[in-house]
Amino acid sequence: MKNITLEEVIQTYGVENWGAGYFEVNRKGHLAVRPAEGDSRSVDVKELIDDLIDTRRLQLPILLRFPQILTNQLKKVQRAFQDASREFSYAGGHYGVFPMKVNPRREVVEEFLREGSKYNFGVECGSKAELYAALSLEQTPESLLICNGFKDETFINLALLGVQVGKRVIIVVEKLNELKMIIRRSQETGIRPGIGIRAKLYSKGSGKWASSGGESAKFGLTPSEMLECIRLLREFQMTDLLKLLHFHIGSQITDIKRVKAAMKEAARVYSKIRQMHIDVEFLDIGGGMGVDYDGSKTTFESSVNYTIQEFANDVVYTIKSVCDDENVPEPNLVTESGRVMTAYHAVFVTSIRDEIETFADDQPEVNVDEDDPQVIVELKALYDDINAKNYREYYHDALDHKDELHTQFNLGLISLEDRAKGEVLFWEVCARASKFAKTTKVQEEEFDDLKKILASKYLCNFSVFRSVPDHWAIDQLFPIMPIHRLNEQPTDYATFVDITCDSDGHIDKFVDLKDVKEVLELHPFNGDPYYIAIFLVGAYQEVMGNNHNLFGRPNEAHVIIDTDGRYHLKKIVQGSRVGDMLQAARYDKGQAWESMQRMINARVVGGLLDAGEGDSLMKQYQADINRYTYLE
Ligand SMILES: *Cc1c(COP(=O)(O)O)cnc(C)c1O
């Protein structure tokens, strides 16, 4: 038998649109996760969270990591390029590399390299620290270690060290003076690294990161700079080191047309260099493959209008056509996709702690008599007489009266009690108006706003700045939904506020197929644990999350899904404790304790505390250094 409510709820949250087959709702009305689309195994996330809380003593918020999803995304991208190469008889190979900036966590990068050893999958780094970390990781001898980013001599020396320990390092030149440094250091040491050049393409991406490409991009060499590079390499007889041509037109490219245009241009540049008798082996197309965060399959910022396979097909086909036309060998393709590989694997789970009321549903009855100020008497009349015919006019009148109420209060004409009474009446009128508006067929915009104003604010135990910084910084949408009660109709409209002391710490934009929702359908908060999850946070969010209010990294559980709904925890990683965050702000635990001890001693000497009380205060202060930074 079909469960009508369940079906409706699934539609409400759109999980089938953005879930990519990893996320779904099971018959208990709980969120379930699969290690791959169509896989028969799945884990019940509500039961998993209960287990983590009850038997593992782990506190929310918890970041769930599913390594199987990482490897499955890697396989999908690999397979897409393999299939495309077969379909178009592409002669070059495919070398994927993982761009560390997307998620530099050791467990994530190691997982890719472990699975990727089957496909000569490598690493891309963009800074000294990333390179330093990359050098410590095992990778197959054929796989690449690509060094992008702006470089100083230390960076270059570190890359040369990589060559000496047997890694297949390619240093990509972003600026002409980097090439001069590379040539000099190579001559001084006799070490011969692979060299790449990053081209500044005329083609741009689309969406938020379009400005990563185009003429005024921050990165890459203009055609005349590229020619100068080649001239320099010729002068020093090092053209044989020039192995790679690189470009990257931006992340989350929403429109496949932009991908094709960039490939055309880049393949021409490659061909022209080839025709100068320089055996560039690799064409590195950067990242940019997007994630359909809202599931709409459109060119909207939080979506993409192509699949992984279409992306791969267009890349391979376009490059092949140009190479045929120019009569040059087809290059090995290097791809640096990060977002699409990591986004799905991490799910952030937390709980609703409370509801912040604009106005409470259970207000006491307001008694109004003729002694009350005129404005209140009038609000009461609106409340009593509002109906389906006059609700629009009465709502406008109520808005005027609310202004009047506040003016009179500020002039000292009415009391705090009067103001409270007036506000309650105002919100009651709004609630009634909103109900009448819902029953009419035409959706009026002003009443959409009212829906937003009347929406509950759910206080959620997390920091937007730590866990979904892109929602705050660039209005990026992430799917959000409860992980249980999904066979129950969500009858409330709500937005989320986080526990930081920052009014920007909120989420009030939600994914929707046709639009962006400003309120999310949720279940009435009744005080029982109510868990929600934010999805697709595995790319960029962790590394860009910050220490605002000294909220730290959340607890983490790495989950492997075994047979039918069984799972095992591969690893639990404790989130930051109070002490960690103190350190981050340059406090010293020893100093803090010493100074607290001094204050306590002074109170004891002054006779305001006895010695026993002093001891226990000190013990408390010391113990709390190990507390979780979120609400416990
Ligand atoms: C950021 C970046 C990437 C990764 O891009 P995604 O859109 O996450 O795939 C790849 N290459 C370079 C040079 C980058 O700067």
The ligand as an ORCA input file, in Angstrom:
! r2SCAN-3c Opt
* xyz 0 1
  C      39.120     25.182     -7.206
  C      39.864     24.548     -8.298
  C      39.493     23.295     -8.772
  C      38.278     22.553     -8.278
  O      37.133     23.022     -8.855
  P      35.714     22.287     -8.617
  O      34.760     23.208     -9.232
  O      35.550     22.104     -7.171
  O      35.772     20.985     -9.331
  C      40.271     22.721     -9.758
  N      41.352     23.349    -10.255
  C      41.733     24.577     -9.832
  C      42.928     25.212    -10.409
  C      41.008     25.209     -8.840
  O      41.379     26.414     -8.433
*
